[in-house]
Amino acid sequence: MTAIYEAYKPLRNLLRQCSLEGVLVDLWQLSLQMNSGTRTLNLSGQLPVPETSLIAAWDLSTIAREAILHAQPNGTKRLNSEAAVRRVIGVIRDIENEASGLRLHSDNGENNIVFIELLRITHRQFPWQQGNLKSSIVRNLKIFSAPEIAPMVERRTGLSVKAFFLLGLSLSGHLLSKCGINSDQDYSAFGISRAQAQAFFDRLSMDYRDLRRVIESHEGIDANWDYMWNPLEATPLISLDAAHPNRLHCPVPDLLLRRFSGGLYYDLVEESGFGNAFGAAYEDYIGEVLAIAFSSIFYSVHKETPYLVGKDIHNGPDWIVCGPEGNLFIECKTKRLTQAAKSASGEVTLLDDIGKIADAIVQHYKNVLEAIHGKSQWEPTPQPSWPVVITFEDWYFLGSVLMQVLDEHVTSRLIAQSMDTKLTQSMPYFVMSTRELEMCVGAIADVGISAFFKGKLDTKYRDWLWPEYLASKFPTSKVIDFHRAFETDWRKIIPNAAMPGNA
């Protein structure tokens, strides 16, 4: 790995000359101005950076990680000029190119390396390109506030769901004008005690020396350097002064938004019974989305109830939407692509995760066939059937290579289950994320179930992501504002805080 280490040394040497606090402030300012869409970045009163395209949003997280590892409290250099930003990004690109070359050259033709590279790239970059991260806050708030999950949140974190989200929203608002945070601030006006606030900050913050040790334990200057896990995802708030641990910095505010909302999942994942409770709450949430979208008299939404097949109890599809020209069968899955699959050098982990989605698709086929053949509680209709697996998070199955690998996994499982492999042609399956469903469901109800999904089978659109397909094929179809649709639920939990995106 000498070549990649040689590519990495300039970054290490550059950051060793930098002020740790200064770099964190510079990254915060870059984050703020990039999120505002400003094309000219004025960094700390220094030379403006005229092209935001020279730095990508995900670069900020990488630089923050490396700055914690190498920058010094008494350093003198900053990243507050065009020249400095260009230099550090140039070095990072050199490391990434070297790492990518190592990955490609290590392939022996059996590891689907193109597929692996595409999927990893999309999972690294696309979450930063989806616009306002606040769009997921209402969704996560509703799910984590479910009666079966809310007590787990309080038991695990020491805060109610309301307190956890209120603190996160308060800090996010504060970060619009200041990089520094004082964790000793009084939050009693929000009904949050000092002990509760401290529990929140203890969970989301870490001293930079401890962060450095965590990074060093994961750091590998090898072919997977650019996909290494960043501990700032878990603790986006950084303490720089051991004498004043209450003084925190947040160089990348987007990481805080992710952490206090969707990231709450990882606080609870080891809690007994969480998996089933989360799955049920997520399924109920999708049901609410469907009820809002398909409220017209032309549609009906069914929640399948358990039924007997022989002596066995089967649960069937999670939801069935019946329309005048098609039936939509929905299976809800909370399975996420694991961090190991996104970053580890072993391709087996990644392909195993893809296999779990394929397992869900094949099981969904079984459920749909039972419904069509009259074995479930649902009354069959002659309209075409469209099986769709909805995932809690995005999987980004983009391009012919990715779809081909997923198709291969599905086909192999159909064969293993002695099922007809022609199902993928006679009744094509689809995979959508919650975010994509929320974007597309208005158009599905508007143009019709069969018209919407049949269009996706066209050669032109088969490998496109759903938002791009929607914009191209149905540019004038309605998009439902689920912020507004769920505002009553938001007010029940956080009555005095502005709705995300509507501040």
N, C-alpha and C positions, 0 to 999 in steps of 0.2 A: 504493500500500500504506500510505497515511497512517493509515487507521483502525486497521489491525492494529498498526502501530508505536505508535500512541497507547495501544492496549491493553497493549502489551508494556512500555512505559516504567515503569509502577508496579512491575513485577517487578524490573526492572533497578535502579531506585532503592532498593527495599526491600533487595535483596541486597547492594548496595554498602555498606550500613550494617552488614552482618553480619560476624561473625568467621568466616573460612573454616574453621578447625579446629573451632570450636564447632558450626557447621552440619553438618559432616561427622559429628561425634560424635552430634548430635541425630538425623540421618538413620539412622545405624547403630542407635541405640536404638529408633527407630520401626520399622525393619526387623525387629529382633529381636522386638519385642513383637507386631507384626502377624503374624509367622510363628507365634508361639506361640498365636495365637487369642485373646489377651487383649482383652477389651472395654474395659477402662479402662487407658489408657496413662499411666504416671507418668514424665514426661520430666525427667530430671536433677534430681529432687527438687522440681520446680516444679509448677505447676497441672496436674492430670491432664486428659487429653483423653478425655471420656466416650464419644465415638462414633468408633470406628475407620472407620466408613463415610464420614466426611468426607474421608478421604484414601485413594486407591487405591494398590495396590502399585506400579503403573507410574509413579505420580507421584513416587516416591522417586528413581527414575533421572533423571527430568526435572529435579527440583530440584537434584540433585547436579551435573548438567551445567551448569545455570545458575549455581549457587553457585561452581563453579570459574571460570566466566567473569567473575563480577562481585564475589563476596565478597572481603574484604580480610584480610590477616594481622592487621592492627591494628583490625579492626572490633569493635564492641561488642555488637551485637544478636545474638540467638540464635533458634532455632526450638524452644525448649523450653517453650512454654506453649500453651495452647489458642488464645488470641487470635492468636499468631504463626502457628500452623499454619493456622488458619482464614483468616487474611489472605492468606498466600501461595497457598493452594489456590484461594481466591476469584479472585485475579488470574489464575492459570493457567487457570481455567475461562473467564474473560473472553477470554483470548487464543484458547483452543480454539474458543469459539463464534464469534469473529470469523473465524478461519481457516476453519472449516467453512462459514460463510456465503459466504466468498469462493470456496471450491471449488464450492459448489452454484450460485452465481450465474454462474460462468464456463462452465457447461455449456451447450452449444448443442443439446442433445437427441440428439447422436450419440455421446457418449462413455460411455454406461452408468454415469453418475455414481453412481447409487444402488448398483449392484453394486460399484463401486470403493470407495465409502465403507464399505460393509458389510465387504468383505474386509480393508481396511486397519484398520478398528476391531478386528476379531477378531484379526488378527495382532499388533496392538499390545497388546491387553488379555488375551486368553485364555491366553497362555503364563504370565501371572502368576497366573491363577486356577485352575490345575490342581493346586494343593496342593503337596505335598512334591516339590521339584525333584530330590531324591536318587533318585527312582524311575528316572531315566534313567542313573544312573552305572554300574550293573552292565552295562547294555546297551552303553553306549559303551566301557566297559573291555574287554568281550569282543570287540567289533568292532575296536578299535584294537590289540588284542593279537594279532590274526590274524597268522600267520607272514609273510604278504606285506605287511603294513602296519607291524608293529612296528619293523623296521629303518628305515623312513622316518621314524618318530617320533624315533628316536634321532639319525638323521642331521640332521634339520631343527631339533630343539630342543636337542640335546646331552644329553638325558635319556632313559632307558628309559621305557617305558610305566608300569612299576611305580613308578619314581621320580616321574614327572610326577603320577600319581594320588595317590601317598602324600603328596606335598607339598600338593596341593590339599585332600585330606581333613584333613590335619593343621591347615592354616590355617582350614578351615571349622569344625573343632572349637574352635580357639582363639577364633574370632570369636563364639562363643556367650557369651563372658564379657568380651571386650576388643575395642575397636575398633582399637587400635594393634597393629602387627606390626613386629618387629625382624628384618629380613632377614639380619642377621649371626648369627642363632642357629645353634647347632651341630646339624646334622641327621645326624651320623654314626651315631647310634643306629639310624637307619632305613636305613643303608647308602648314604647320599647324601653325596657329598663337598661341600666348600664351593664348589668351582667349579660343580658341577651345580646346587646351590641358587641360586647367583648367576645362572646361565643362566635358571632358572625365573623369578626375580624380575625380571630384565632384560626378559623377554618379557611379563610380566603387570603391570608397573608403569610409571609415568611421573611425572615432576615436574609439579606443577600448572601451572607456567608453560608447559611444552611442551604439556600438555593444552589449556591456554587457546588456544594458537596453532592447534592442530588444530581446536578447536571454532570458532574465528573463521573458519577457512578453509571450514567447512561451514555456519556459522550463516547462516540466511536468515530475516529477519522478514517472512515472506510466508505464503501460503495453506498451505504445507506445514511450518510451524514445528513442529507437534506430532508430525510424522513424521520429523523430521530425525534422521540417524544420530547415535548417542551413542558417542563413543570409549571410554567406560567399559566398553562391552561387550567391547572388546579388551584394555583395560588397567584392570581394576577396582581396582587398588591404586595409591594416590596418595602421592607424596612431597611434603612441604610445606617441608622445610628443606634447602637446597642444601648446607649444611655437614654435614648428617647424612642422606644419601639413604637410609640403611638404615631410617629411621623412616617407616613406611608406615601409611596409613589405608585402610580398606575400608568406605565408608559404606553400601553395598548388598551384603551378603554373597551374596544370590541371584545377582548378576552374576558373582561368583567361582565359584560352583557351576556355572553355565552355561559359563564360560570354560574351566575346566580339564578339563571332560568333553566335551560336544558341541562346544565351541568349538575343540577340537583340530583339527577338520575344516579350519578356515580357515588353520591353520598349515601344513597339508599340501597344500592344494588345488593349489598350483603345482608340487608335486613330480612329476617325470616318472613316469608310470605309475600315479599315485595313483588316478585316476578308475576305471580298470578294477579295481585291487586293492580299492578300497573297495566297489565294486559287488559283487564276488565275495564279500567278507567279509560284507556285508550280506545277500546272498542266502543264504549259509550260516547266518547267524544266524536268519533267518526259518524256515529248514528245521528248526533245533533247536526253535524255538517250536512249530512244527506237530507235530513228533515227540512232544513232551511232551504236547500237548493231545489228539492223536488216537492215543493209545497203545492204545486199546481194540481188541479183535479185530474190531469192527464197521467199523473204518476202515483205510484203507491210504494211505500218503503216498508219492508218486512224484516223483523228480527226473527231469525230462525230459532225454534225451540228444539230441545233434544228429542230424538225419536229412536225407535227400535228397528234394527235390521237384524232379523233373527232374534237372538238373545242379547245382542250387543247394543249399547246406547251410543248413538252417533250424534254429533252436535251440528253438523252441516255448515254451510257458509255463515259468516258472521252477519252479513246483511244482504238482502236482495231488493233491488229497485226494479220495478216493473213499469215499462213505458209502452206506448202504443205500437212501437216498432222494434223493441228490443228489451232484453232483461239483463241487468247488471248484477253480477254475483261478486261480492266483495269479501275478501279474507284480510283481516288486520294482523300485522306482524310487527312486534317491537324489536325484532332482531336487528342489531347494528353491525356494521363492519368493524371488527375489533381493531384496537390500536396496533396489535401485533401484525395483523394482516396488512395494515397500511404502511408499516414501517420496518418490519422484520425482514431479514435477508432470506428467510425460508419461504418459498412460494407455496408450500403445502398449506400454511395457515390461511393464506388468502383464498386459495381454491377451495379450502374446506368451508370458509364462510360463504362463498358463492354457492357451494353445494347445499347449504342450509336454506337459501332462498329457493333453490331448485326443489328441495324437499317440500317446501311450503306450496309451491306451484302444483306439484304432483298430487299432494293431499287435497288441494283445492279442486283439482280436476275430479277427484273421487267424490267430493261433496257435491259438486255441480251435477255430475252424472246421476247421483242418487236423487237429487231434487228433480231433474228432468224426467227421470223414470218413475216419479211418483212415490218414492220411498220416504220422503220427508213430509213435514207438515205443510209445506208450500204447495199451492195448487198450480201445476204446470200450465204454461201457455205456449202457443205455437211460435212465438217470436224468437228471433235469434238470441243466443246466450253469449255473454261476454264475461269471461272470468278475469278478475283483476285482483292482484295482491297489493295491498297498501302497506307501505313500510313507514315506521315512525320517523326515521331519518332518511335523507337522500342516499341512494346507492349509485347514482350517476351511470347508468348503463347507456353509454354514449358510443356510437360508431359500430360498424359492422363487426369488428373484431370482438368487442365486448359482448354484443348480442349473440355472436356465434358461440362463444365459450359458454354463455348461459344456456343457449339452446342445446348444446352438447350435453351439459349436465342434466337438463330436463329429460332429454331423450334417453339417456342411459338409465335414468331412474324409472321412466315409463316401461322400459324393457325389463328391468329388474322386478317390477310390479306386475308383469304380464299384462300391461295395458297397451292400447293401440297408440303407436307413435304418430299416427296421422291426426291425433287430436290437436296437435299444434297447428295444423293447417285447417281442419274443419271447425275448430273452436279455439282460435288463437288466444294465448294468455298475454297479459300486460302487467307490468310492475310500475307503480307510481308511489311517490312519497306523499306524506301528509301535506307538505307544502305545495306539491304539484297538484294534488287533488283539490286543495282550496283554490288554487288558481284556475283550474280547468272545469270544476263542477258546474259553474254557472253556464258555461258553453255547452256542456253535455246536456243539461236540462233544456237549453235554448234550442239547439239544433237537433237533438234526439240522440239517444244512446247509440244506436247502430250507425248513424251518420258520423258521429264523432270518432268512434273506434275503427270503423271501416276505413276512414280516411287515413288513419295512422298506418294502415297496412300498405299503402302506396309505397312503391320503391323510393320515391323522393323523401318520404317522411319516416320510414321504418326505423332508421337509426338516430333520429333526432331526439333531443330531450323534449319533454312535454311542454314547457313554456314556449320554446321556439316553434314547435308544431302549432300550438294555439295561436301564436301571433301571426304565423304565416297562413294557416288554413282558415281560421275563423277570427279575423282581425276586428270585426265589429260585434262579436258576441259579448254578452254581459260578463263582468267579473264581480263576484259577490264580495262585499266588504265585510269580512268576518269580524273585523275590529268592532264595527258598529253592531253587527248581529249579536255579538256577545257582550255588549257594553253593560247590560243589566247584571250579568254574572260578575263582571269586573267591579261594578259599584258595590255589590254585596260584600266583596272581600276587601277592596281598597277604595272606599267611597270618595276620598278627597284627592286622590292622585289622578293626574291627567292620563287619558288613554295613550299608550305608546303610539308614536307617529302622529298624534293629534295635539301635541303640546303647543 
